[in-house]
Amino acid sequence: MKNYCDLQNKICVVIGGAGKLGQAFSNACASAGATVIVADIDESRGKAIVTDIQTKGKVADFMKCDVTNQESVESLVSNVYAKYGRVDGVVNASHVPSTSVSGGTHFMEVEYESFVEGLVHHIGGTFLAARAFGKRMQKQNKGSIVLIGSMYGHFPPRFEIYEGLDMTQPAQYAIAKGGLTNFTRYLAKYFGPYGVRVNMLSPGGIEGDFQAEFKERFKKHSLLDSRMLEPEEIAPTLAFLFSDASAHMTGQNLAVDSGWTI
């Protein structure tokens, strides 16, 4: 029987591939057999990740890209297609400023410039990447585009878990992720006639340098594991969305959050 989760002979681009989640994505796709292009603004870290993948006998390449810069994104697309001839899967997992994910500034104190910056980092880059790669995938009549969402893209923040702490859930994050949720459906409808699939992966809370009290409050809402998730536990779902196992899925949002949003 064919292994539909196999990514052998597939070309997969992970934008933000040097980030915490992006690195896990890059490794998961490489482990499944894909040729992985690690695209990131951090050239030193990106090349180190590629070298690590290659030492494991897998295939990876590095290309520099600033996903919030249109010229840089267009250059990435041109370079990938010039070298490999096609792209089978692309995801924008670029790391964003921490203050646009969980900062200490509450809604009434958020500066307009910070609000706009958060939207640009979360939505702008995804727009540029989806449009540039989608245009080429239209001509291929196939391809998989994956957007990265969040539990807070389809569920309101539980502000009580931040109460009394020097952190909160910024409005720009919830707005951006909510927007990307519907943008996934928009792109799925737009590219569907060309055989291009577009889906969303929405992670739950990812382990990081958070206050102990926050972690204790957070894990009480997890049904499967009383902890935050490691990037490596989320990454296999991306490989699935790039694979033929999800060949008939488009416009869907897969939540990997230990049941946190139920």
PyRosetta script that sets phi, psi and omega in degrees:
from pyrosetta import init, pose_from_sequence

init()
pose = pose_from_sequence("MKNYCDLQNKICVVIGGAGKLGQAFSNACASAGATVIVADIDESRGKAIVTDIQTKGKVADFMKCDVTNQESVESLVSNVYAKYGRVDGVVNASHVPSTSVSGGTHFMEVEYESFVEGLVHHIGGTFLAARAFGKRMQKQNKGSIVLIGSMYGHFPPRFEIYEGLDMTQPAQYAIAKGGLTNFTRYLAKYFGPYGVRVNMLSPGGIEGDFQAEFKERFKKHSLLDSRMLEPEEIAPTLAFLFSDASAHMTGQNLAVDSGWTI")
pose.set_psi(1, 139.9)
pose.set_omega(1, 179.9)
pose.set_phi(2, -65.2)
pose.set_psi(2, 138.7)
pose.set_omega(2, 174.9)
pose.set_phi(3, -87.5)
pose.set_psi(3, 98.9)
pose.set_omega(3, -174.2)
pose.set_phi(4, -71.0)
pose.set_psi(4, -16.4)
pose.set_omega(4, 179.4)
pose.set_phi(5, -89.2)
pose.set_psi(5, -0.9)
pose.set_omega(5, -180.0)
pose.set_phi(6, -72.1)
pose.set_psi(6, 133.5)
pose.set_omega(6, 177.7)
pose.set_phi(7, -107.0)
pose.set_psi(7, 18.4)
pose.set_omega(7, 177.4)
pose.set_phi(8, -55.8)
pose.set_psi(8, 136.7)
pose.set_omega(8, 177.9)
pose.set_phi(9, 69.8)
pose.set_psi(9, 11.3)
pose.set_omega(9, 176.5)
pose.set_phi(10, -100.3)
pose.set_psi(10, 144.8)
pose.set_omega(10, 177.5)
pose.set_phi(11, -104.9)
pose.set_psi(11, 115.8)
pose.set_omega(11, -175.6)
pose.set_phi(12, -121.4)
pose.set_psi(12, 131.2)
pose.set_omega(12, -179.1)
pose.set_phi(13, -107.8)
pose.set_psi(13, 124.8)
pose.set_omega(13, 176.7)
pose.set_phi(14, -113.6)
pose.set_psi(14, 100.8)
pose.set_omega(14, 176.8)
pose.set_phi(15, -78.7)
pose.set_psi(15, 132.3)
pose.set_omega(15, -171.3)
pose.set_phi(16, 80.2)
pose.set_psi(16, 25.5)
pose.set_omega(16, -175.7)
pose.set_phi(17, -67.6)
pose.set_psi(17, -8.1)
pose.set_omega(17, 177.3)
pose.set_phi(18, -97.1)
pose.set_psi(18, -1.1)
pose.set_omega(18, 179.1)
pose.set_phi(19, -81.3)
pose.set_psi(19, 177.3)
pose.set_omega(19, -176.8)
pose.set_phi(20, -60.6)
pose.set_psi(20, -50.5)
pose.set_omega(20, 179.0)
pose.set_phi(21, -76.8)
pose.set_psi(21, -38.9)
pose.set_omega(21, -179.5)
pose.set_phi(22, -61.8)
pose.set_psi(22, -38.0)
pose.set_omega(22, 178.2)
pose.set_phi(23, -62.8)
pose.set_psi(23, -42.5)
pose.set_omega(23, 178.6)
pose.set_phi(24, -64.9)
pose.set_psi(24, -39.1)
pose.set_omega(24, 176.3)
pose.set_phi(25, -61.1)
pose.set_psi(25, -46.9)
pose.set_omega(25, -178.5)
pose.set_phi(26, -59.7)
pose.set_psi(26, -45.2)
pose.set_omega(26, -179.5)
pose.set_phi(27, -66.7)
pose.set_psi(27, -39.5)
pose.set_omega(27, -178.7)
pose.set_phi(28, -65.7)
pose.set_psi(28, -42.5)
pose.set_omega(28, 179.6)
pose.set_phi(29, -67.7)
pose.set_psi(29, -41.2)
pose.set_omega(29, 178.5)
pose.set_phi(30, -63.9)
pose.set_psi(30, -41.4)
pose.set_omega(30, 179.8)
pose.set_phi(31, -63.1)
pose.set_psi(31, -30.3)
pose.set_omega(31, 179.4)
pose.set_phi(32, -83.2)
pose.set_psi(32, -1.1)
pose.set_omega(32, 173.2)
pose.set_phi(33, 108.1)
pose.set_psi(33, -0.3)
pose.set_omega(33, -177.5)
pose.set_phi(34, -76.7)
pose.set_psi(34, 156.1)
pose.set_omega(34, 164.0)
pose.set_phi(35, -85.5)
pose.set_psi(35, 117.5)
pose.set_omega(35, -172.5)
pose.set_phi(36, -106.7)
pose.set_psi(36, 127.2)
pose.set_omega(36, 172.7)
pose.set_phi(37, -99.3)
pose.set_psi(37, 111.1)
pose.set_omega(37, 177.1)
pose.set_phi(38, -85.7)
pose.set_psi(38, 108.6)
pose.set_omega(38, -178.4)
pose.set_phi(39, -109.0)
pose.set_psi(39, 123.4)
pose.set_omega(39, -175.7)
pose.set_phi(40, -159.1)
pose.set_psi(40, 158.2)
pose.set_omega(40, 176.5)
pose.set_phi(41, -78.6)
pose.set_psi(41, -21.9)
pose.set_omega(41, 179.4)
pose.set_phi(42, -89.9)
pose.set_psi(42, 92.7)
pose.set_omega(42, -174.3)
pose.set_phi(43, -65.3)
pose.set_psi(43, -41.4)
pose.set_omega(43, -177.8)
pose.set_phi(44, -62.8)
pose.set_psi(44, -50.7)
pose.set_omega(44, -179.0)
pose.set_phi(45, -68.4)
pose.set_psi(45, -38.9)
pose.set_omega(45, 179.9)
pose.set_phi(46, -61.4)
pose.set_psi(46, -43.9)
pose.set_omega(46, 179.9)
pose.set_phi(47, -67.3)
pose.set_psi(47, -33.9)
pose.set_omega(47, 178.5)
pose.set_phi(48, -65.6)
pose.set_psi(48, -38.9)
pose.set_omega(48, 178.9)
pose.set_phi(49, -66.7)
pose.set_psi(49, -40.6)
pose.set_omega(49, 177.6)
pose.set_phi(50, -62.0)
pose.set_psi(50, -44.2)
pose.set_omega(50, 178.9)
pose.set_phi(51, -60.9)
pose.set_psi(51, -41.6)
pose.set_omega(51, 179.2)
pose.set_phi(52, -63.1)
pose.set_psi(52, -41.6)
pose.set_omega(52, 178.3)
pose.set_phi(53, -64.2)
pose.set_psi(53, -41.3)
pose.set_omega(53, -178.6)
pose.set_phi(54, -67.2)
pose.set_psi(54, -33.3)
pose.set_omega(54, 178.8)
pose.set_phi(55, -67.3)
pose.set_psi(55, -18.7)
pose.set_omega(55, 177.7)
pose.set_phi(56, -89.7)
pose.set_psi(56, 5.6)
pose.set_omega(56, 177.7)
pose.set_phi(57, 84.5)
pose.set_psi(57, 13.7)
pose.set_omega(57, -179.8)
pose.set_phi(58, -104.5)
pose.set_psi(58, 171.6)
pose.set_omega(58, -174.0)
pose.set_phi(59, -109.6)
pose.set_psi(59, 125.5)
pose.set_omega(59, 179.7)
pose.set_phi(60, -150.2)
pose.set_psi(60, 157.9)
pose.set_omega(60, -178.9)
pose.set_phi(61, -144.7)
pose.set_psi(61, 152.1)
pose.set_omega(61, 177.2)
pose.set_phi(62, -112.7)
pose.set_psi(62, 138.0)
pose.set_omega(62, 172.2)
pose.set_phi(63, -139.0)
pose.set_psi(63, 132.3)
pose.set_omega(63, -177.3)
pose.set_phi(64, -75.9)
pose.set_psi(64, 140.3)
pose.set_omega(64, 179.7)
pose.set_phi(65, -159.5)
pose.set_psi(65, 134.0)
pose.set_omega(65, 169.2)
pose.set_phi(66, -105.9)
pose.set_psi(66, 105.0)
pose.set_omega(66, -171.2)
pose.set_phi(67, -68.2)
pose.set_psi(67, -13.7)
pose.set_omega(67, 177.9)
pose.set_phi(68, -92.4)
pose.set_psi(68, 4.3)
pose.set_omega(68, -180.0)
pose.set_phi(69, -115.0)
pose.set_psi(69, 117.4)
pose.set_omega(69, -174.3)
pose.set_phi(70, -59.7)
pose.set_psi(70, -43.7)
pose.set_omega(70, -179.4)
pose.set_phi(71, -62.3)
pose.set_psi(71, -39.0)
pose.set_omega(71, 179.5)
pose.set_phi(72, -66.4)
pose.set_psi(72, -40.4)
pose.set_omega(72, 179.1)
pose.set_phi(73, -66.3)
pose.set_psi(73, -44.5)
pose.set_omega(73, 179.3)
pose.set_phi(74, -62.2)
pose.set_psi(74, -37.6)
pose.set_omega(74, 178.1)
pose.set_phi(75, -65.4)
pose.set_psi(75, -41.0)
pose.set_omega(75, 177.3)
pose.set_phi(76, -58.7)
pose.set_psi(76, -48.3)
pose.set_omega(76, -179.2)
pose.set_phi(77, -59.4)
pose.set_psi(77, -47.1)
pose.set_omega(77, -179.6)
pose.set_phi(78, -60.9)
pose.set_psi(78, -42.7)
pose.set_omega(78, -178.8)
pose.set_phi(79, -66.8)
pose.set_psi(79, -41.5)
pose.set_omega(79, 180.0)
pose.set_phi(80, -64.4)
pose.set_psi(80, -46.9)
pose.set_omega(80, -177.5)
pose.set_phi(81, -69.8)
pose.set_psi(81, -32.9)
pose.set_omega(81, 177.7)
pose.set_phi(82, -65.5)
pose.set_psi(82, -35.4)
pose.set_omega(82, -176.2)
pose.set_phi(83, -88.7)
pose.set_psi(83, -37.6)
pose.set_omega(83, -172.7)
pose.set_phi(84, -114.4)
pose.set_psi(84, -14.5)
pose.set_omega(84, 175.0)
pose.set_phi(85, 83.8)
pose.set_psi(85, -17.3)
pose.set_omega(85, 179.8)
pose.set_phi(86, -165.0)
pose.set_psi(86, 169.7)
pose.set_omega(86, 171.7)
pose.set_phi(87, -136.1)
pose.set_psi(87, 129.6)
pose.set_omega(87, -179.7)
pose.set_phi(88, -95.1)
pose.set_psi(88, -27.7)
pose.set_omega(88, -179.4)
pose.set_phi(89, -152.6)
pose.set_psi(89, 142.5)
pose.set_omega(89, 177.2)
pose.set_phi(90, -142.6)
pose.set_psi(90, 140.8)
pose.set_omega(90, 176.4)
pose.set_phi(91, -138.2)
pose.set_psi(91, 142.2)
pose.set_omega(91, 172.8)
pose.set_phi(92, -101.8)
pose.set_psi(92, 102.1)
pose.set_omega(92, 179.4)
pose.set_phi(93, -112.9)
pose.set_psi(93, 28.3)
pose.set_omega(93, -175.1)
pose.set_phi(94, -59.9)
pose.set_psi(94, 139.4)
pose.set_omega(94, 179.4)
pose.set_phi(95, -76.9)
pose.set_psi(95, 141.1)
pose.set_omega(95, -175.8)
pose.set_phi(96, -118.2)
pose.set_psi(96, 161.7)
pose.set_omega(96, 177.8)
pose.set_phi(97, -53.9)
pose.set_psi(97, 134.6)
pose.set_omega(97, -175.6)
pose.set_phi(98, -58.7)
pose.set_psi(98, -28.6)
pose.set_omega(98, -178.5)
pose.set_phi(99, -69.4)
pose.set_psi(99, -17.0)
pose.set_omega(99, 177.7)
pose.set_phi(100, -93.8)
pose.set_psi(100, 1.1)
pose.set_omega(100, 175.0)
pose.set_phi(101, -108.3)
pose.set_psi(101, -53.7)
pose.set_omega(101, 176.1)
pose.set_phi(102, -152.7)
pose.set_psi(102, 102.1)
pose.set_omega(102, -179.5)
pose.set_phi(103, -120.3)
pose.set_psi(103, -179.0)
pose.set_omega(103, -177.6)
pose.set_phi(104, -94.9)
pose.set_psi(104, 0.4)
pose.set_omega(104, -177.3)
pose.set_phi(105, -90.0)
pose.set_psi(105, 118.9)
pose.set_omega(105, -179.3)
pose.set_phi(106, -81.7)
pose.set_psi(106, 165.7)
pose.set_omega(106, -170.3)
pose.set_phi(107, -48.9)
pose.set_psi(107, -47.8)
pose.set_omega(107, -175.7)
pose.set_phi(108, -69.3)
pose.set_psi(108, -17.3)
pose.set_omega(108, -178.2)
pose.set_phi(109, -104.9)
pose.set_psi(109, 0.0)
pose.set_omega(109, -177.5)
pose.set_phi(110, -69.3)
pose.set_psi(110, 126.4)
pose.set_omega(110, 176.6)
pose.set_phi(111, -75.9)
pose.set_psi(111, 143.8)
pose.set_omega(111, -178.0)
pose.set_phi(112, -57.1)
pose.set_psi(112, -40.6)
pose.set_omega(112, -179.0)
pose.set_phi(113, -62.1)
pose.set_psi(113, -40.2)
pose.set_omega(113, 178.6)
pose.set_phi(114, -67.5)
pose.set_psi(114, -38.0)
pose.set_omega(114, 178.3)
pose.set_phi(115, -61.2)
pose.set_psi(115, -49.0)
pose.set_omega(115, -179.0)
pose.set_phi(116, -65.1)
pose.set_psi(116, -40.3)
pose.set_omega(116, 178.9)
pose.set_phi(117, -58.9)
pose.set_psi(117, -42.3)
pose.set_omega(117, 179.2)
pose.set_phi(118, -61.8)
pose.set_psi(118, -41.4)
pose.set_omega(118, 179.4)
pose.set_phi(119, -66.8)
pose.set_psi(119, -40.1)
pose.set_omega(119, 179.9)
pose.set_phi(120, -62.6)
pose.set_psi(120, -45.4)
pose.set_omega(120, -177.7)
pose.set_phi(121, -66.1)
pose.set_psi(121, -40.3)
pose.set_omega(121, -175.8)
pose.set_phi(122, -83.6)
pose.set_psi(122, -39.7)
pose.set_omega(122, -174.3)
pose.set_phi(123, -101.7)
pose.set_psi(123, -43.5)
pose.set_omega(123, -174.2)
pose.set_phi(124, -56.3)
pose.set_psi(124, -48.3)
pose.set_omega(124, -179.2)
pose.set_phi(125, -64.3)
pose.set_psi(125, -39.1)
pose.set_omega(125, 178.8)
pose.set_phi(126, -65.0)
pose.set_psi(126, -39.9)
pose.set_omega(126, 176.4)
pose.set_phi(127, -59.7)
pose.set_psi(127, -49.3)
pose.set_omega(127, -178.3)
pose.set_phi(128, -62.4)
pose.set_psi(128, -44.5)
pose.set_omega(128, -177.9)
pose.set_phi(129, -67.6)
pose.set_psi(129, -44.5)
pose.set_omega(129, -178.5)
pose.set_phi(130, -64.2)
pose.set_psi(130, -39.6)
pose.set_omega(130, -179.4)
pose.set_phi(131, -69.6)
pose.set_psi(131, -46.2)
pose.set_omega(131, -176.5)
pose.set_phi(132, -66.7)
pose.set_psi(132, -47.2)
pose.set_omega(132, 179.6)
pose.set_phi(133, -74.0)
pose.set_psi(133, -36.0)
pose.set_omega(133, 179.6)
pose.set_phi(134, -60.8)
pose.set_psi(134, -36.5)
pose.set_omega(134, 179.3)
pose.set_phi(135, -60.8)
pose.set_psi(135, -41.1)
pose.set_omega(135, 178.8)
pose.set_phi(136, -73.6)
pose.set_psi(136, -38.4)
pose.set_omega(136, -179.2)
pose.set_phi(137, -66.2)
pose.set_psi(137, -30.1)
pose.set_omega(137, 175.6)
pose.set_phi(138, -56.1)
pose.set_psi(138, -41.7)
pose.set_omega(138, -178.1)
pose.set_phi(139, -72.7)
pose.set_psi(139, -27.8)
pose.set_omega(139, 177.5)
pose.set_phi(140, -76.5)
pose.set_psi(140, -25.0)
pose.set_omega(140, -172.1)
pose.set_phi(141, 63.5)
pose.set_psi(141, 32.4)
pose.set_omega(141, 174.5)
pose.set_phi(142, -171.5)
pose.set_psi(142, 164.3)
pose.set_omega(142, 179.0)
pose.set_phi(143, 143.6)
pose.set_psi(143, 160.1)
pose.set_omega(143, 179.7)
pose.set_phi(144, -130.2)
pose.set_psi(144, 121.6)
pose.set_omega(144, 176.4)
pose.set_phi(145, -110.2)
pose.set_psi(145, 129.3)
pose.set_omega(145, 180.0)
pose.set_phi(146, -120.5)
pose.set_psi(146, 128.3)
pose.set_omega(146, 175.4)
pose.set_phi(147, -99.3)
pose.set_psi(147, 146.0)
pose.set_omega(147, 178.2)
pose.set_phi(148, -99.9)
pose.set_psi(148, 116.6)
pose.set_omega(148, 179.2)
pose.set_phi(149, -101.4)
pose.set_psi(149, -145.7)
pose.set_omega(149, -179.2)
pose.set_phi(150, -167.7)
pose.set_psi(150, 157.9)
pose.set_omega(150, 173.2)
pose.set_phi(151, -59.0)
pose.set_psi(151, -29.0)
pose.set_omega(151, 179.6)
pose.set_phi(152, -83.0)
pose.set_psi(152, 6.7)
pose.set_omega(152, 173.6)
pose.set_phi(153, -88.7)
pose.set_psi(153, -13.8)
pose.set_omega(153, 179.2)
pose.set_phi(154, -140.4)
pose.set_psi(154, 18.2)
pose.set_omega(154, -179.0)
pose.set_phi(155, -153.1)
pose.set_psi(155, 132.3)
pose.set_omega(155, -178.0)
pose.set_phi(156, -68.4)
pose.set_psi(156, 151.5)
pose.set_omega(156, -179.9)
pose.set_phi(157, -59.3)
pose.set_psi(157, 144.5)
pose.set_omega(157, 170.4)
pose.set_phi(158, -91.5)
pose.set_psi(158, 87.8)
pose.set_omega(158, -173.9)
pose.set_phi(159, -62.0)
pose.set_psi(159, -22.5)
pose.set_omega(159, -177.8)
pose.set_phi(160, -64.6)
pose.set_psi(160, -25.6)
pose.set_omega(160, -179.3)
pose.set_phi(161, -77.2)
pose.set_psi(161, -11.2)
pose.set_omega(161, 177.9)
pose.set_phi(162, -101.3)
pose.set_psi(162, -8.6)
pose.set_omega(162, -173.2)
pose.set_phi(163, -58.7)
pose.set_psi(163, 128.1)
pose.set_omega(163, 178.7)
pose.set_phi(164, 81.2)
pose.set_psi(164, -0.7)
pose.set_omega(164, -179.7)
pose.set_phi(165, -104.1)
pose.set_psi(165, 161.3)
pose.set_omega(165, -179.2)
pose.set_phi(166, -88.2)
pose.set_psi(166, 43.5)
pose.set_omega(166, 177.7)
pose.set_phi(167, -153.9)
pose.set_psi(167, 158.8)
pose.set_omega(167, 176.3)
pose.set_phi(168, -154.9)
pose.set_psi(168, -177.2)
pose.set_omega(168, 176.1)
pose.set_phi(169, -103.3)
pose.set_psi(169, 108.5)
pose.set_omega(169, -175.1)
pose.set_phi(170, -64.9)
pose.set_psi(170, 146.2)
pose.set_omega(170, 179.8)
pose.set_phi(171, -60.3)
pose.set_psi(171, -38.7)
pose.set_omega(171, -176.4)
pose.set_phi(172, -62.6)
pose.set_psi(172, -30.6)
pose.set_omega(172, 179.1)
pose.set_phi(173, -69.6)
pose.set_psi(173, -48.3)
pose.set_omega(173, -179.7)
pose.set_phi(174, -62.4)
pose.set_psi(174, -41.1)
pose.set_omega(174, -179.6)
pose.set_phi(175, -66.3)
pose.set_psi(175, -44.3)
pose.set_omega(175, -178.9)
pose.set_phi(176, -63.9)
pose.set_psi(176, -47.5)
pose.set_omega(176, -177.5)
pose.set_phi(177, -68.6)
pose.set_psi(177, -35.5)
pose.set_omega(177, 175.3)
pose.set_phi(178, -64.1)
pose.set_psi(178, -40.3)
pose.set_omega(178, 178.0)
pose.set_phi(179, -64.7)
pose.set_psi(179, -40.1)
pose.set_omega(179, 179.7)
pose.set_phi(180, -66.3)
pose.set_psi(180, -29.5)
pose.set_omega(180, 177.9)
pose.set_phi(181, -60.5)
pose.set_psi(181, -47.0)
pose.set_omega(181, 179.5)
pose.set_phi(182, -78.2)
pose.set_psi(182, -27.4)
pose.set_omega(182, 175.6)
pose.set_phi(183, -61.8)
pose.set_psi(183, -34.0)
pose.set_omega(183, 176.4)
pose.set_phi(184, -59.1)
pose.set_psi(184, -46.4)
pose.set_omega(184, -179.5)
pose.set_phi(185, -66.2)
pose.set_psi(185, -39.7)
pose.set_omega(185, 178.7)
pose.set_phi(186, -58.6)
pose.set_psi(186, -50.0)
pose.set_omega(186, -178.3)
pose.set_phi(187, -66.1)
pose.set_psi(187, -36.3)
pose.set_omega(187, 179.4)
pose.set_phi(188, -62.3)
pose.set_psi(188, -41.7)
pose.set_omega(188, 178.0)
pose.set_phi(189, -68.4)
pose.set_psi(189, -39.6)
pose.set_omega(189, -176.3)
pose.set_phi(190, -68.7)
pose.set_psi(190, -46.8)
pose.set_omega(190, -174.4)
pose.set_phi(191, -91.1)
pose.set_psi(191, -12.7)
pose.set_omega(191, -177.5)
pose.set_phi(192, -52.2)
pose.set_psi(192, -45.5)
pose.set_omega(192, -179.6)
pose.set_phi(193, -61.5)
pose.set_psi(193, -14.6)
pose.set_omega(193, 179.8)
pose.set_phi(194, -100.8)
pose.set_psi(194, 7.5)
pose.set_omega(194, 179.0)
pose.set_phi(195, 79.5)
pose.set_psi(195, 12.6)
pose.set_omega(195, -179.7)
pose.set_phi(196, -98.5)
pose.set_psi(196, 126.7)
pose.set_omega(196, -179.2)
pose.set_phi(197, -96.3)
pose.set_psi(197, 143.8)
pose.set_omega(197, 177.4)
pose.set_phi(198, -134.6)
pose.set_psi(198, 121.3)
pose.set_omega(198, 179.7)
pose.set_phi(199, -134.3)
pose.set_psi(199, 168.5)
pose.set_omega(199, 179.5)
pose.set_phi(200, -121.4)
pose.set_psi(200, 141.6)
pose.set_omega(200, 172.5)
pose.set_phi(201, -114.0)
pose.set_psi(201, 119.8)
pose.set_omega(201, -177.3)
pose.set_phi(202, -112.8)
pose.set_psi(202, 100.8)
pose.set_omega(202, 178.9)
pose.set_phi(203, -74.2)
pose.set_psi(203, 155.2)
pose.set_omega(203, 169.3)
pose.set_phi(204, -84.1)
pose.set_psi(204, -159.3)
pose.set_omega(204, -179.8)
pose.set_phi(205, -66.1)
pose.set_psi(205, 128.7)
pose.set_omega(205, -179.3)
pose.set_phi(206, -101.5)
pose.set_psi(206, 134.7)
pose.set_omega(206, -178.6)
pose.set_phi(207, -52.8)
pose.set_psi(207, 137.4)
pose.set_omega(207, -179.5)
pose.set_phi(208, -166.3)
pose.set_psi(208, -168.4)
pose.set_omega(208, -177.2)
pose.set_phi(209, -83.9)
pose.set_psi(209, 70.4)
pose.set_omega(209, -179.8)
pose.set_phi(210, -106.3)
pose.set_psi(210, 159.1)
pose.set_omega(210, 177.1)
pose.set_phi(211, -64.0)
pose.set_psi(211, 144.2)
pose.set_omega(211, -177.0)
pose.set_phi(212, -59.3)
pose.set_psi(212, -38.7)
pose.set_omega(212, -179.5)
pose.set_phi(213, -64.3)
pose.set_psi(213, -39.0)
pose.set_omega(213, 177.7)
pose.set_phi(214, -61.7)
pose.set_psi(214, -45.1)
pose.set_omega(214, -179.3)
pose.set_phi(215, -61.9)
pose.set_psi(215, -40.2)
pose.set_omega(215, 179.5)
pose.set_phi(216, -63.0)
pose.set_psi(216, -42.9)
pose.set_omega(216, 178.8)
pose.set_phi(217, -68.3)
pose.set_psi(217, -40.5)
pose.set_omega(217, -176.4)
pose.set_phi(218, -62.9)
pose.set_psi(218, -46.9)
pose.set_omega(218, -172.3)
pose.set_phi(219, -68.1)
pose.set_psi(219, -17.9)
pose.set_omega(219, 178.2)
pose.set_phi(220, -65.2)
pose.set_psi(220, -19.0)
pose.set_omega(220, -178.7)
pose.set_phi(221, -97.3)
pose.set_psi(221, -1.1)
pose.set_omega(221, 179.1)
pose.set_phi(222, -88.1)
pose.set_psi(222, 128.4)
pose.set_omega(222, -176.5)
pose.set_phi(223, -84.1)
pose.set_psi(223, -33.9)
pose.set_omega(223, -173.5)
pose.set_phi(224, -94.6)
pose.set_psi(224, -40.7)
pose.set_omega(224, -178.7)
pose.set_phi(225, -137.7)
pose.set_psi(225, 134.3)
pose.set_omega(225, -179.9)
pose.set_phi(226, -85.4)
pose.set_psi(226, 61.6)
pose.set_omega(226, -179.7)
pose.set_phi(227, -166.4)
pose.set_psi(227, 171.6)
pose.set_omega(227, 172.9)
pose.set_phi(228, -85.0)
pose.set_psi(228, 163.5)
pose.set_omega(228, -173.4)
pose.set_phi(229, -92.0)
pose.set_psi(229, 151.1)
pose.set_omega(229, 172.1)
pose.set_phi(230, -89.0)
pose.set_psi(230, 146.2)
pose.set_omega(230, 179.7)
pose.set_phi(231, -53.6)
pose.set_psi(231, -35.9)
pose.set_omega(231, -178.6)
pose.set_phi(232, -65.3)
pose.set_psi(232, -19.3)
pose.set_omega(232, 179.0)
pose.set_phi(233, -84.4)
pose.set_psi(233, -15.1)
pose.set_omega(233, -179.7)
pose.set_phi(234, -97.3)
pose.set_psi(234, -33.8)
pose.set_omega(234, -172.3)
pose.set_phi(235, -57.1)
pose.set_psi(235, -37.9)
pose.set_omega(235, -179.3)
pose.set_phi(236, -58.9)
pose.set_psi(236, -26.8)
pose.set_omega(236, 178.8)
pose.set_phi(237, -67.7)
pose.set_psi(237, -33.9)
pose.set_omega(237, 175.2)
pose.set_phi(238, -64.0)
pose.set_psi(238, -45.4)
pose.set_omega(238, 178.7)
pose.set_phi(239, -58.2)
pose.set_psi(239, -39.3)
pose.set_omega(239, 176.6)
pose.set_phi(240, -60.6)
pose.set_psi(240, -43.9)
pose.set_omega(240, -178.6)
pose.set_phi(241, -69.7)
pose.set_psi(241, -22.6)
pose.set_omega(241, 174.6)
pose.set_phi(242, -83.9)
pose.set_psi(242, -17.6)
pose.set_omega(242, -170.9)
pose.set_phi(243, -89.5)
pose.set_psi(243, 170.3)
pose.set_omega(243, 177.5)
pose.set_phi(244, -71.1)
pose.set_psi(244, -12.4)
pose.set_omega(244, 177.8)
pose.set_phi(245, -65.3)
pose.set_psi(245, -22.8)
pose.set_omega(245, 178.7)
pose.set_phi(246, -109.5)
pose.set_psi(246, 24.8)
pose.set_omega(246, -173.7)
pose.set_phi(247, -58.0)
pose.set_psi(247, -24.9)
pose.set_omega(247, -178.2)
pose.set_phi(248, -110.4)
pose.set_psi(248, 21.9)
pose.set_omega(248, 176.8)
pose.set_phi(249, -109.4)
pose.set_psi(249, 130.0)
pose.set_omega(249, 172.3)
pose.set_phi(250, -156.1)
pose.set_psi(250, 148.3)
pose.set_omega(250, -178.9)
pose.set_phi(251, 74.3)
pose.set_psi(251, 15.4)
pose.set_omega(251, -175.3)
pose.set_phi(252, -102.2)
pose.set_psi(252, 156.2)
pose.set_omega(252, 178.0)
pose.set_phi(253, -120.9)
pose.set_psi(253, 111.2)
pose.set_omega(253, 179.2)
pose.set_phi(254, -97.4)
pose.set_psi(254, 118.4)
pose.set_omega(254, 179.9)
pose.set_phi(255, -94.7)
pose.set_psi(255, 125.3)
pose.set_omega(255, 174.8)
pose.set_phi(256, -117.1)
pose.set_psi(256, 86.8)
pose.set_omega(256, -169.1)
pose.set_phi(257, -142.4)
pose.set_psi(257, 18.7)
pose.set_omega(257, -179.9)
pose.set_phi(258, 55.8)
pose.set_psi(258, 28.3)
pose.set_omega(258, 177.5)
pose.set_phi(259, 78.1)
pose.set_psi(259, 15.5)
pose.set_omega(259, -175.8)
pose.set_phi(260, -60.6)
pose.set_psi(260, -31.4)
pose.set_omega(260, -174.9)
pose.set_phi(261, -92.6)
pose.set_psi(261, 3.5)
pose.set_omega(261, 178.3)
pose.set_phi(262, -79.5)
pose.dump_pdb("model.pdb")
